[in-house]
Amino acid sequence: MIPAKMDPISITPIAEKGVDSIFDWFEQHKQSFYILGCTYLSHQQQIEELFFRSIIKVHKQLPRIKSETSFETWVTSIFIHICRELSDNHSLQVSVERESRQDIFKALDQLKLEEKEAVALTYIKGISKEEAAYLLQVSLEKLKELLFSGIRSLRKVLVDGTPSEGCKEYHKDYIDYLERTMDRSKKIDLEKHIYHCQDCQEDLATFQDVMLTMLNLAEKMEDLHVPSGFMENIKARLAEKEKHRQLKNKKRIRKGLIFAGVFAIFIGLEFFTEVFSNRYYSWTEENQELRTYLEKDLGERLNLEAESDGVKIKIKSVIADDVQTLVFYQIEDTNEDNQFMLNYGDGLFVENEQEIMSSVTYPTYYPPDFESEVNNKEKNVYQGKISLLPLSKDNGTIKLKITSLLNLIQDSSDQNGFRINENLGYKTGEWNFEIPVTKQPSIEYALDEETKVEGIPVRFYKLIMAPTATVLQYGINIEQQVKRIDNLTFANLEVNNKKVKPGMYGSSFLDLQQDMNWYMFQTHFSPLFGEKPKEVKVQFESVYVSFDDQKTIELDASKGYSQTFEYADSTISIDKVEIGQPTTAVISLGDSKNRAFQSLHFNIEGEGENQSWSMEMESEGVLVDKNGVEYDMNKPIPHEEIEQPRYFETSYRVKVHGDKVIPKRLVLFGYNKMEYLDDVVKISLE
């Protein structure tokens, strides 16, 4: 059975408003999805990564949503798929937060993956069996079998002793009978049998006990609050992604090679061989970066074209390796003076992505390049590049479908050098390409080096020398429970005395788990063509650290506000609490100077154990550069001129939604801060 059809009106605003609207949708449904994520993952950083990737992927695949599925069902299917990826095929059994997991999650960890998914979707998320069967791509009967075997497996964990197995021919009827969905005639037959069979009486009784235990535990999940700052962290990451999307890509543009004289000489000598043909394409290529790839024989000229509504897209070349698939393109508006660019996830997707591409990592974002000479020649032509997932095969054909283009305006008054055309926004149409591609070889070098950052072990695993990027893979130890590294950035990578800078996104989470006590990351640097590393050095730039430091502050309205307390060597004040619908609280963190933290993790608890409420939070803060200079966030900020800025939150405005929730305590879980680094580590190669 397929879930009810989607309401087309409800999805339209989401599609039009983009990733912000998808984030808002997840904000409204965060409780149920957070709980579902906890059934797969035990580490907070993984669950945050889960939400972040899900929002990005939903936004990317929105044009492909099927009309016969509800939006929530479709999103849940994507969410589950990413859950499976991050849980590394159910192999992660230990984590720093495993001990603090609730009993229901500990019990579910004992099940097979397919059993756990069936039980979690049906009894924890509370969706119908038909919908759960659809999501898991199994029949309704198969789902019931999984629920039965899952509950039987849980019985071994939750029930002491060895209960009777009962009569196997009646096992399939237990769930329908207990949920009162069985046909009357079958119900009478089963009850007659149970009346005369002592084993089935005991078996059904213990089975019912486990089901009731599961339902009771699931009801208590409503008290499992999404951690304070959880969605804010994700929103900040999305905002950072958008900020990088609008930054200038500063690179030096060399003058084009003088070709006319050389061309005439070669023609005169009738030297039109295949070698000359390759050189001809290289020398006549306007895009300097693509020219370099063509000169090194890492790609070939394609010039595939498609046109829709007066806009012509040309795929000039594709460079593929184990890191990414770079597509160089040109877009020409034949009707007006508009410049359009492609944006991964915005109306662009690979129809056969799952067949030929790997999803181990996420494509790199390349911002618009309006400093290049080629994009300043004509007002209706734009040349750029876009990163797709790496190939999983040595060669193949990419079926690329494009349904919208981002309309840009060059703007010298804007700090980014460009802005989005708010009047036109996206240009819609349909452009289809079948792009032949061959994966270029990469060289991998095993690394054997370990150091410590802020007292936490960091281990270097692999250096990948690929045509499109140099990739450093490393791990961060997660055994410590008081302090952990959330993000680590590098100033540069030095190979054979040649230094390359990291990409604009810093480090990214890697779906490879070599050791359960280590989380894997990778950082992309500029490519080093043809280098054979003899000596490798890496210089750190900064580290973002989270501290677990729990403290409970009792709130007493009778004493009035403001109320102050000491935490992390700072004075924090609760300036105001107003009871209502919602209840509002204002918290001030004080001066950012010499403060041990940049942001806090906290929760507000109200009166009554069974009271149901949710929190939303707004924050204010200041940007502080490496020299301690503060920048007002309400004024234009010269981001490109600020050296290694840090954002210090200065106040929170918290809204607690519920039936006139009366705050009784403020529970602080910990805090974050960024530290500047300049350590240089020499890495040995195995």
C-alpha positions as CSV (number, residue, x, y, z in Angstrom):
1,M,0.0,0.0,0.0
2,I,1.3,3.5,-0.9
3,P,0.8,6.4,1.4
4,A,-1.7,9.1,0.5
5,K,-0.9,11.5,-2.3
6,M,1.0,14.7,-1.6
7,D,-0.9,18.0,-1.5
8,P,0.7,19.9,-4.3
9,I,-0.1,23.3,-2.7
10,S,1.8,22.5,0.5
11,I,5.0,21.7,-1.3
12,T,5.0,24.8,-3.6
13,P,6.2,27.3,-1.0
14,I,9.0,25.0,0.0
15,A,10.2,24.6,-3.6
16,E,10.1,28.4,-4.1
17,K,11.8,29.5,-0.9
18,G,14.6,26.9,-1.1
19,V,16.8,25.6,1.7
20,D,15.6,28.0,4.3
21,S,12.0,26.7,3.9
22,I,13.2,23.1,4.2
23,F,15.1,24.1,7.4
24,D,11.9,25.6,8.8
25,W,10.0,22.4,8.0
26,F,12.6,20.3,9.9
27,E,12.4,22.8,12.7
28,Q,8.7,22.1,13.0
29,H,9.3,18.3,12.9
30,K,12.6,18.2,14.7
31,Q,11.4,16.2,17.8
32,S,10.2,13.1,15.9
33,F,13.2,13.1,13.5
34,Y,15.7,13.7,16.4
35,I,14.3,10.6,18.2
36,L,14.4,8.6,14.9
37,G,18.0,9.7,14.5
38,C,18.8,8.5,18.0
39,T,17.7,5.0,17.2
40,Y,20.6,4.8,14.7
41,L,23.3,7.1,16.1
42,S,24.5,7.8,19.6
43,H,26.9,10.7,19.1
44,Q,25.5,14.2,19.1
45,Q,27.9,15.3,16.3
46,Q,26.7,12.5,14.1
47,I,23.0,13.5,14.6
48,E,23.8,17.1,13.8
49,E,25.5,15.9,10.6
50,L,22.5,13.8,9.9
51,F,20.1,16.8,10.0
52,F,22.5,18.9,8.0
53,R,22.9,16.3,5.2
54,S,19.2,15.6,5.1
55,I,18.3,19.3,4.6
56,I,20.8,19.6,1.9
57,K,19.8,16.4,0.1
58,V,16.0,17.2,0.4
59,H,16.7,20.6,-1.2
60,K,18.8,19.0,-3.9
61,Q,16.3,16.2,-4.8
62,L,13.1,18.3,-4.4
63,P,12.5,18.4,-8.2
64,R,12.5,14.5,-8.2
65,I,9.8,14.1,-5.6
66,K,7.1,11.6,-6.7
67,S,3.6,12.8,-6.6
68,E,2.2,9.6,-5.1
69,T,4.1,10.0,-1.9
70,S,3.5,12.5,0.9
71,F,6.2,15.1,1.6
72,E,6.9,13.8,5.1
73,T,7.2,10.2,3.8
74,W,9.6,11.2,1.1
75,V,11.7,13.2,3.5
76,T,11.7,10.3,6.0
77,S,13.0,8.0,3.3
78,I,15.9,10.3,2.6
79,F,16.5,10.7,6.4
80,I,16.6,6.9,6.9
81,H,19.1,6.5,4.0
82,I,21.5,9.0,5.5
83,C,21.0,7.4,9.0
84,R,22.2,4.1,7.5
85,E,25.2,5.8,5.8
86,L,26.3,7.5,9.1
87,S,25.8,4.4,11.2
88,D,28.2,2.6,8.8
89,N,25.9,-0.4,8.2
90,H,25.1,-0.8,11.9
91,S,28.7,-1.4,12.8
92,L,29.2,1.4,15.3
93,Q,28.4,-0.3,18.6
94,V,30.5,2.0,20.9
95,S,30.5,5.8,21.2
96,V,31.4,8.4,23.8
97,E,27.7,9.0,24.4
98,R,26.6,5.3,24.4
99,E,26.5,5.0,28.1
100,S,24.0,7.9,28.4
101,R,21.6,6.5,25.9
102,Q,18.1,5.8,27.1
103,D,17.0,2.3,27.8
104,I,14.9,2.1,24.7
105,F,17.8,2.9,22.5
106,K,20.1,0.4,24.3
107,A,17.5,-2.3,23.8
108,L,17.0,-1.4,20.1
109,D,20.8,-1.6,19.6
110,Q,20.5,-5.4,20.2
111,L,18.3,-5.9,17.1
112,K,19.2,-6.6,13.6
113,L,19.1,-3.5,11.4
114,E,15.9,-4.3,9.6
115,E,14.1,-5.3,12.8
116,K,15.2,-2.1,14.5
117,E,14.0,0.0,11.6
118,A,10.6,-1.7,11.6
119,V,10.1,-1.3,15.4
120,A,11.4,2.3,15.4
121,L,9.2,3.5,12.6
122,T,6.1,1.8,13.8
123,Y,6.3,2.1,17.6
124,I,8.6,5.1,18.2
125,K,7.9,7.4,15.3
126,G,4.4,6.2,15.3
127,I,3.6,5.9,11.6
128,S,1.2,3.4,10.1
129,K,2.4,-0.1,9.1
130,E,1.5,0.6,5.5
131,E,3.8,3.7,5.5
132,A,6.6,1.9,7.3
133,A,6.4,-1.0,4.8
134,Y,6.6,1.5,2.0
135,L,9.6,3.3,3.5
136,L,11.5,0.0,4.1
137,Q,10.5,-1.3,0.6
138,V,8.9,-4.5,2.0
139,S,5.4,-6.0,1.9
140,L,3.0,-5.5,4.7
141,E,3.3,-9.1,5.7
142,K,7.1,-8.9,5.7
143,L,6.9,-5.8,8.0
144,K,4.7,-7.8,10.4
145,E,7.3,-10.5,10.4
146,L,10.0,-8.0,11.2
147,L,7.9,-6.5,14.0
148,F,7.3,-10.0,15.5
149,S,11.0,-11.0,15.3
150,G,12.1,-7.7,16.7
151,I,9.7,-7.9,19.7
152,R,10.8,-11.5,20.3
153,S,14.4,-10.3,20.2
154,L,13.6,-7.5,22.6
155,R,12.0,-10.0,24.9
156,K,15.3,-11.7,25.4
157,V,16.7,-8.4,26.6
158,L,13.8,-7.2,28.7
159,V,12.4,-10.4,30.2
160,D,14.3,-12.5,32.7
161,G,14.3,-16.3,32.2
162,T,13.4,-18.3,29.1
163,P,9.8,-17.7,28.1
164,S,7.8,-20.4,26.2
165,E,8.0,-20.2,22.4
166,G,4.3,-21.1,21.9
167,C,3.0,-22.6,18.7
168,K,4.7,-21.3,15.6
169,E,1.7,-21.4,13.4
170,Y,0.0,-18.7,15.5
171,H,3.0,-16.4,15.8
172,K,1.9,-14.4,12.7
173,D,-1.4,-13.5,14.5
174,Y,0.0,-12.0,17.7
175,I,0.4,-8.4,16.6
176,D,-3.0,-8.2,14.9
177,Y,-4.7,-9.8,17.9
178,L,-3.0,-7.5,20.4
179,E,-3.7,-4.4,18.3
180,R,-7.3,-5.5,17.8
181,T,-7.2,-5.5,14.0
182,M,-7.9,-9.3,13.5
183,D,-10.9,-10.6,11.8
184,R,-13.6,-11.8,14.2
185,S,-13.5,-15.4,13.0
186,K,-9.7,-15.6,13.3
187,K,-9.8,-14.0,16.7
188,I,-12.3,-16.6,17.9
189,D,-10.1,-19.4,16.6
190,L,-7.0,-18.0,18.2
191,E,-8.7,-17.5,21.6
192,K,-10.0,-21.1,21.5
193,H,-6.5,-22.3,20.9
194,I,-4.9,-20.2,23.6
195,Y,-7.5,-21.3,26.1
196,H,-6.4,-24.9,25.7
197,C,-2.6,-24.2,25.1
198,Q,-0.6,-23.3,28.2
199,D,2.6,-22.5,26.2
200,C,0.8,-20.1,23.9
201,Q,-0.8,-18.4,27.0
202,E,2.6,-17.7,28.4
203,D,4.2,-16.8,25.1
204,L,1.4,-14.3,24.2
205,A,1.5,-12.8,27.7
206,T,5.2,-12.1,27.6
207,F,5.0,-10.9,24.1
208,Q,2.2,-8.5,25.2
209,D,4.4,-7.3,28.1
210,V,7.2,-6.4,25.8
211,M,4.9,-4.5,23.4
212,L,3.4,-2.5,26.3
213,T,6.9,-1.8,27.6
214,M,7.9,-0.5,24.1
215,L,4.8,1.7,23.9
216,N,5.4,3.1,27.4
217,L,9.0,3.8,26.6
218,A,8.0,5.4,23.3
219,E,5.5,7.7,25.2
220,K,8.4,8.8,27.4
221,M,10.3,9.8,24.4
222,E,8.2,13.0,24.3
223,D,10.3,14.1,27.3
224,L,13.5,13.7,25.2
225,H,14.3,17.3,24.4
226,V,16.3,18.3,21.3
227,P,19.5,19.8,22.9
228,S,19.6,23.5,23.2
229,G,21.4,25.1,20.2
230,F,21.1,21.9,18.1
231,M,19.0,23.5,15.3
232,E,20.9,26.7,15.7
233,N,24.2,24.9,15.0
234,I,22.7,23.4,11.8
235,K,21.3,26.8,10.7
236,A,24.7,28.3,11.3
237,R,26.3,25.7,9.1
238,L,23.8,26.3,6.3
239,A,24.4,30.0,6.6
240,E,28.1,29.4,6.4
241,K,27.6,27.3,3.3
242,E,25.6,30.2,1.8
243,K,28.2,32.7,2.8
244,H,30.9,30.8,1.1
245,R,28.7,30.4,-1.9
246,Q,28.7,34.2,-2.3
247,L,32.4,34.8,-1.6
248,K,34.8,35.8,-4.3
249,N,37.0,33.1,-5.7
250,K,40.3,35.1,-5.6
251,K,42.8,33.7,-8.0
252,R,45.3,35.2,-10.3
253,I,44.4,35.4,-14.0
254,R,47.4,35.1,-16.4
255,K,47.2,36.6,-19.8
256,G,46.3,34.2,-22.6
257,L,49.0,32.7,-24.7
258,I,49.7,34.4,-28.0
259,F,48.6,31.9,-30.5
260,A,48.1,33.4,-33.9
261,G,51.7,33.4,-35.0
262,V,52.4,29.9,-33.8
263,F,49.1,28.7,-35.5
264,A,50.2,30.2,-38.8
265,I,53.6,28.6,-38.6
266,F,52.1,25.1,-37.9
267,I,49.6,25.5,-40.8
268,G,52.4,26.5,-43.1
269,L,54.3,23.4,-42.2
270,E,51.2,21.2,-42.6
271,F,51.8,20.1,-39.0
272,F,48.2,19.3,-38.3
273,T,48.8,16.0,-36.5
274,E,46.9,14.6,-33.5
275,V,49.5,16.1,-31.2
276,F,49.0,19.4,-32.8
277,S,45.2,19.0,-32.5
278,N,45.5,18.5,-28.7
279,R,47.8,21.6,-28.4
280,Y,45.4,23.6,-30.5
281,Y,42.5,22.9,-28.2
282,S,44.7,23.7,-25.2
283,W,46.0,26.9,-26.5
284,T,42.7,28.2,-27.7
285,E,40.9,27.5,-24.5
286,E,39.9,30.8,-22.7
287,N,39.4,29.3,-19.2
288,Q,42.9,29.1,-17.7
289,E,42.1,26.3,-15.3
290,L,40.5,24.1,-17.9
291,R,43.4,24.9,-20.3
292,T,45.8,23.5,-17.7
293,Y,43.9,20.2,-17.5
294,L,43.8,19.9,-21.3
295,E,47.5,20.6,-21.6
296,K,48.2,17.8,-19.1
297,D,45.9,15.5,-21.1
298,L,43.5,15.0,-18.1
299,G,40.4,15.8,-20.1
300,E,39.1,16.5,-23.6
301,R,37.0,19.0,-25.3
302,L,33.3,18.0,-25.4
303,N,31.2,21.1,-26.4
304,L,27.9,19.4,-25.7
305,E,25.0,21.9,-26.1
306,A,21.4,22.1,-25.1
307,E,19.0,25.1,-25.4
308,S,15.8,26.0,-23.6
309,D,13.8,29.3,-23.8
310,G,16.7,31.2,-25.4
311,V,19.3,30.1,-22.9
312,K,22.1,27.9,-24.3
313,I,24.2,25.7,-22.0
314,K,27.5,24.2,-23.3
315,I,29.4,21.5,-21.4
316,K,33.0,22.2,-22.3
317,S,34.8,19.4,-20.5
318,V,34.7,17.1,-17.6
319,I,37.6,16.1,-15.3
320,A,36.9,13.2,-13.0
321,D,38.9,11.5,-10.3
322,D,38.4,9.8,-7.0
323,V,37.7,13.1,-5.2
324,Q,35.1,14.7,-7.4
325,T,33.8,15.2,-11.0
326,L,34.5,18.7,-12.3
327,V,32.2,19.9,-15.0
328,F,33.3,23.0,-16.9
329,Y,30.4,24.8,-18.6
330,Q,29.3,28.0,-20.5
331,I,25.9,29.5,-20.3
332,E,24.7,32.1,-22.9
333,D,21.5,34.1,-22.8
334,T,20.6,34.6,-26.5
335,N,17.7,37.0,-25.7
336,E,18.9,39.3,-22.9
337,D,22.0,40.4,-21.0
338,N,21.8,37.9,-18.2
339,Q,24.6,35.8,-16.6
340,F,23.5,32.5,-15.2
341,M,25.4,29.9,-13.2
342,L,24.7,26.3,-12.2
343,N,24.3,25.5,-8.5
344,Y,24.5,21.9,-7.1
345,G,21.2,21.0,-5.6
346,D,19.3,23.9,-7.2
347,G,17.6,22.3,-10.1
348,L,20.6,20.2,-11.1
349,F,20.9,16.5,-10.5
350,V,22.4,13.4,-12.0
351,E,19.6,11.0,-13.0
352,N,21.9,7.9,-12.8
353,E,23.8,9.1,-9.7
354,Q,23.3,6.0,-7.7
355,E,24.5,3.8,-10.6
356,I,27.8,5.5,-11.4
357,M,28.7,7.8,-8.5
358,S,29.9,7.4,-4.9
359,S,28.3,9.1,-2.0
360,V,31.2,8.8,0.5
361,T,31.7,12.6,0.4
362,Y,29.8,15.8,-0.6
363,P,30.6,17.9,-3.7
364,T,32.8,21.0,-3.3
365,Y,31.1,24.3,-3.9
366,Y,32.7,26.8,-6.2
367,P,31.4,30.4,-6.0
368,P,30.9,32.7,-9.0
369,D,34.1,33.9,-10.6
370,F,33.7,37.5,-11.8
371,E,37.4,38.3,-11.5
372,S,38.2,36.1,-14.5
373,E,38.7,37.8,-17.8
374,V,36.3,35.4,-19.6
375,N,33.3,36.5,-17.4
376,N,33.9,40.2,-18.1
377,K,33.9,40.1,-21.9
378,E,30.2,39.7,-22.5
379,K,27.2,40.5,-20.4
380,N,25.2,37.5,-21.6
381,V,27.8,34.8,-21.2
382,Y,29.1,33.1,-18.1
383,Q,31.8,30.4,-17.8
384,G,32.1,28.3,-14.6
385,K,32.6,25.0,-13.1
386,I,30.6,22.8,-10.8
387,S,31.6,19.8,-8.7
388,L,29.6,16.5,-8.7
389,L,30.1,13.4,-6.7
390,P,33.2,11.2,-7.7
391,L,32.7,8.3,-10.0
392,S,32.3,4.8,-8.6
393,K,33.4,3.3,-11.9
394,D,36.4,3.8,-14.2
395,N,34.2,5.3,-16.9
396,G,30.6,5.8,-17.8
397,T,28.0,8.3,-19.0
398,I,26.6,11.0,-16.7
399,K,22.9,11.7,-17.4
400,L,22.7,15.3,-16.2
401,K,19.4,17.1,-15.9
402,I,19.1,20.8,-15.3
403,T,15.8,22.5,-14.6
404,S,16.9,25.9,-13.2
405,L,19.7,28.4,-13.3
406,L,20.8,31.0,-10.8
407,N,20.6,34.6,-12.1
408,L,23.6,36.7,-11.0
409,I,24.4,40.4,-11.2
410,Q,28.0,41.7,-11.0
411,D,28.1,44.4,-8.3
412,S,31.3,46.1,-7.4
413,S,29.6,47.8,-4.4
414,D,28.9,44.4,-2.8
415,Q,31.8,42.9,-0.8
416,N,31.3,39.6,-2.8
417,G,31.6,41.3,-6.2
418,F,28.2,39.9,-7.2
419,R,24.7,39.4,-5.9
420,I,21.7,37.3,-6.8
421,N,19.2,39.0,-9.1
422,E,16.2,39.2,-6.7
423,N,13.8,40.1,-9.4
424,L,14.5,37.1,-11.6
425,G,16.0,34.7,-9.1
426,Y,16.0,31.4,-11.0
427,K,15.7,30.8,-14.7
428,T,13.6,27.7,-15.3
429,G,13.8,25.4,-18.3
430,E,15.0,21.9,-19.1
431,W,18.5,21.1,-20.4
432,N,19.5,17.4,-20.7
433,F,23.0,16.0,-21.3
434,E,24.6,12.6,-21.7
435,I,28.2,13.2,-20.8
436,P,30.9,10.6,-21.5
437,V,33.5,10.6,-18.7
438,T,36.6,8.7,-17.8
439,K,38.0,8.7,-14.3
440,Q,41.6,9.9,-14.0
441,P,43.9,8.0,-11.7
442,S,44.8,9.2,-8.2
443,I,47.7,8.2,-6.0
444,E,47.2,7.4,-2.3
445,Y,49.9,7.5,0.3
446,A,49.4,5.9,3.7
447,L,50.4,8.2,6.5
448,D,51.7,7.3,10.0
449,E,51.7,10.3,12.3
450,E,49.9,11.2,15.5
451,T,49.9,14.5,17.4
452,K,47.7,16.2,20.0
453,V,45.6,19.3,19.6
454,E,44.2,20.8,22.9
455,G,45.3,17.5,24.5
456,I,43.2,15.4,22.1
457,P,44.9,12.9,19.8
458,V,44.7,13.6,16.1
459,R,45.9,10.9,13.7
460,F,46.8,11.3,10.0
461,Y,45.8,8.4,7.8
462,K,46.1,9.1,4.1
463,L,47.2,11.7,1.5
464,I,45.5,11.5,-1.8
465,M,47.1,13.2,-4.8
466,A,44.3,13.6,-7.4
467,P,44.2,15.8,-10.5
468,T,41.4,18.0,-9.1
469,A,42.6,18.3,-5.5
470,T,45.0,17.2,-2.8
471,V,43.2,15.5,0.0
472,L,44.4,14.9,3.6
473,Q,42.4,12.3,5.6
474,Y,42.7,12.3,9.4
475,G,41.0,11.2,12.5
476,I,40.0,12.8,15.8
477,N,39.9,10.7,18.9
478,I,36.4,10.7,20.6
479,E,37.2,8.8,23.8
480,Q,37.3,11.8,26.0
481,Q,33.9,12.7,27.4
482,V,34.7,16.1,28.9
483,K,36.3,17.8,25.9
484,R,36.0,17.1,22.2
485,I,37.1,18.6,18.9
486,D,34.2,19.7,16.7
487,N,36.2,21.2,13.9
488,L,39.9,21.5,13.0
489,T,41.2,23.9,10.3
490,F,44.6,24.0,8.5
491,A,46.6,27.0,7.3
492,N,48.4,25.1,4.6
493,L,49.8,21.7,3.4
494,E,53.4,21.6,2.3
495,V,54.6,18.8,0.0
496,N,58.2,18.9,-1.2
497,N,58.5,22.6,-0.2
498,K,55.4,23.5,-2.2
499,K,52.6,25.0,-0.1
500,V,48.9,24.7,-1.0
501,K,45.9,26.3,0.7
502,P,42.8,24.5,1.9
503,G,39.5,24.8,0.3
504,M,37.0,27.3,1.6
505,Y,34.9,24.7,3.5
506,G,37.6,23.4,5.7
507,S,37.1,19.9,7.0
508,S,34.2,17.6,6.1
509,F,33.0,14.4,7.9
510,L,34.0,11.2,6.1
511,D,31.8,8.1,6.1
512,L,34.7,5.8,6.7
513,Q,35.3,4.3,10.2
514,Q,38.6,2.6,10.7
515,D,38.3,2.6,14.5
516,M,35.2,3.1,16.7
517,N,37.1,5.5,18.9
518,W,38.0,7.8,16.0
519,Y,35.9,10.0,13.8
520,M,37.2,10.4,10.2
521,F,37.5,13.8,8.4
522,Q,39.1,15.1,5.3
523,T,40.3,18.5,4.0
524,H,40.7,19.4,0.4
525,F,43.7,21.5,-0.7
526,S,44.7,22.8,-4.2
527,P,46.0,20.2,-6.6
528,L,49.7,19.4,-6.8
529,F,50.1,18.1,-10.4
530,G,52.7,15.3,-10.7
531,E,54.3,15.7,-7.3
532,K,55.7,12.6,-5.6
533,P,55.8,13.5,-1.9
534,K,59.0,13.0,-0.1
535,E,58.3,15.3,2.7
536,V,54.9,16.4,4.0
537,K,54.1,19.1,6.6
538,V,50.8,20.5,7.8
539,Q,50.3,23.7,9.6
540,F,47.2,24.1,11.9
541,E,45.2,27.3,11.9
542,S,42.4,26.9,14.5
543,V,40.4,24.3,16.5
544,Y,36.8,24.5,17.7
545,V,36.3,22.7,21.0
546,S,33.2,21.7,23.0
547,F,33.3,21.2,26.7
548,D,30.9,19.2,28.8
549,D,30.4,21.0,32.1
550,Q,27.0,20.4,33.6
551,K,25.5,22.8,36.1
552,T,21.9,23.3,37.3
553,I,20.6,26.8,38.2
554,E,17.4,26.8,40.2
555,L,15.0,29.6,39.2
556,D,12.9,31.3,41.8
557,A,10.4,33.8,40.4
558,S,9.7,35.1,43.9
559,K,13.2,36.7,44.0
560,G,12.5,38.6,40.8
561,Y,14.8,39.1,37.9
562,S,17.6,39.7,37.0
563,Q,19.3,36.7,38.7
564,T,23.1,36.1,38.2
565,F,25.4,33.1,38.6
566,E,29.0,32.1,37.8
567,Y,29.8,29.6,35.1
568,A,33.0,28.9,33.2
569,D,34.7,31.9,35.0
570,S,32.1,34.3,33.7
571,T,29.0,36.0,35.2
572,I,25.8,35.1,33.4
573,S,22.5,36.7,34.2
574,I,18.8,35.7,33.6
575,D,17.4,39.2,32.9
576,K,13.7,38.4,32.4
577,V,11.2,35.5,32.5
578,E,7.7,36.2,31.4
579,I,5.1,33.4,31.8
580,G,2.6,33.0,29.0
581,Q,2.1,31.2,25.7
582,P,4.9,31.1,24.9
583,T,7.0,31.7,28.1
584,T,9.9,33.9,27.3
585,A,13.3,34.1,29.0
586,V,16.2,36.5,28.3
587,I,19.7,35.4,29.2
588,S,22.8,37.7,29.0
589,L,26.4,36.3,28.7
590,G,28.3,39.5,29.4
591,D,31.4,41.0,27.7
592,S,33.1,38.8,25.2
593,K,36.6,39.9,26.2
594,N,38.7,37.3,28.1
595,R,35.6,34.9,28.1
596,A,36.3,31.2,28.2
597,F,33.4,30.4,25.8
598,Q,31.7,31.6,22.6
599,S,28.3,29.9,23.0
600,L,26.5,27.8,25.6
601,H,24.5,24.5,25.5
602,F,21.6,24.6,27.8
603,N,18.0,23.7,28.4
604,I,15.1,25.2,30.4
605,E,13.1,22.8,32.5
606,G,9.6,23.6,33.6
607,E,7.3,22.5,36.4
608,G,5.7,19.0,36.2
609,E,7.3,15.8,34.8
610,N,4.7,15.0,32.2
611,Q,4.4,18.5,30.9
612,S,5.1,18.7,27.1
613,W,6.8,21.8,25.7
614,S,9.4,22.8,23.1
615,M,12.0,25.5,22.9
616,E,13.1,27.9,20.2
617,M,15.9,30.4,20.6
618,E,17.3,33.5,19.1
619,S,20.8,34.8,19.8
620,E,22.7,38.1,19.4
621,G,26.5,38.4,19.3
622,V,29.6,40.2,18.1
623,L,32.3,39.2,15.6
624,V,35.8,39.5,17.1
625,D,39.0,39.3,15.0
626,K,42.3,37.7,16.0
627,N,43.5,41.0,17.5
628,G,40.4,41.4,19.7
629,V,38.7,44.0,17.6
630,E,34.9,43.8,17.8
631,Y,32.5,44.3,14.8
632,D,28.9,45.3,15.2
633,M,26.7,42.6,13.5
634,N,24.1,45.3,12.7
635,K,26.5,47.1,10.4
636,P,28.2,46.0,7.1
637,I,31.2,43.8,7.9
638,P,34.3,43.6,5.7
639,H,34.5,39.8,6.1
640,E,37.5,39.5,3.7
641,E,39.5,41.9,5.7
642,I,38.9,40.2,9.1
643,E,41.7,37.9,10.2
644,Q,40.3,34.6,11.6
645,P,37.1,36.0,13.1
646,R,35.3,34.4,16.1
647,Y,31.6,34.8,16.8
648,F,30.8,35.4,20.5
649,E,27.1,35.1,21.5
650,T,26.2,37.8,24.0
651,S,22.5,37.1,24.7
652,Y,19.7,34.5,24.2
653,R,16.0,35.1,23.8
654,V,14.3,31.7,24.5
655,K,10.7,31.0,23.9
656,V,9.2,27.9,25.6
657,H,6.0,26.7,23.9
658,G,3.5,24.9,26.0
659,D,0.6,25.5,28.4
660,K,2.0,28.4,30.4
661,V,5.2,26.7,31.2
662,I,6.8,27.9,34.5
663,P,10.6,27.6,34.3
664,K,12.0,26.0,37.4
665,R,15.7,25.5,36.4
666,L,18.3,26.3,33.8
667,V,20.4,23.2,33.0
668,L,23.8,24.0,31.5
669,F,25.4,21.2,29.6
670,G,28.6,22.8,28.3
671,Y,30.1,25.4,26.0
672,N,32.1,25.9,22.8
673,K,35.2,28.0,22.0
674,M,37.7,28.4,19.1
675,E,41.4,28.5,19.8
676,Y,44.0,29.8,17.3
677,L,46.9,27.5,16.4
678,D,50.1,27.8,14.5
679,D,51.7,24.3,15.1
680,V,53.5,22.7,12.2
681,V,53.5,18.9,12.1
682,K,55.9,16.9,9.9
683,I,54.2,13.8,8.7
684,S,56.0,10.6,7.8
685,L,54.9,8.4,4.9
686,E,54.7,4.6,5.1
